[in-house]
Amino acid sequence: LVGRLLGKLHKGSGELAYSQSATIEMHEDFFVEDTELNRTETKYKAIERISVTGRGIYMHTNAVVAYIIPAASFASTEEMESLLAFLGERGAIIDRY
């Protein structure tokens, strides 16, 4: 539903309401998302919860916004689990579905 609403917000301009490509760098106390339009630095304590599904990792910073890391971004299940362990060490609440 949110994706459809965001799509409608920018329908007249012909631009998507989100970036199709991004790089997320993990640092000790924060992560950085780089897109073609923005660079956003977010502290791990701003993550309200993390949802893990077969499709990937969703780092929710509020009820509407989530940073999405697709499962296909990882070379292996172990690499994905390593990131989840890293995030868990920083206090993230992790829900698996």
HELIX and SHEET records of a PDB file:
HELIX    1   1 VAL A    2  LEU A    9  1                                   8    
HELIX    2   2 TYR A   44  ALA A   46  5                                   3    
HELIX    3   3 ALA A   71  SER A   73  5                                   3    
HELIX    4   4 THR A   77  GLU A   89  1                                  13    
SHEET    1   A 3 THR A  23  MET A  26  0                                        
SHEET    2   A 3 PHE A  30  ASP A  34 -1                                        
SHEET    3   A 3 ARG A  39  LYS A  43 -1                                        
SHEET    1   B 4 ALA A  66  PRO A  70  0                                        
SHEET    2   B 4 GLY A  56  HIS A  60 -1                                        
SHEET    3   B 4 ARG A  49  THR A  53 -1                                        
SHEET    4   B 4 ILE A  94  ARG A  96  1                                        
END                                                                             
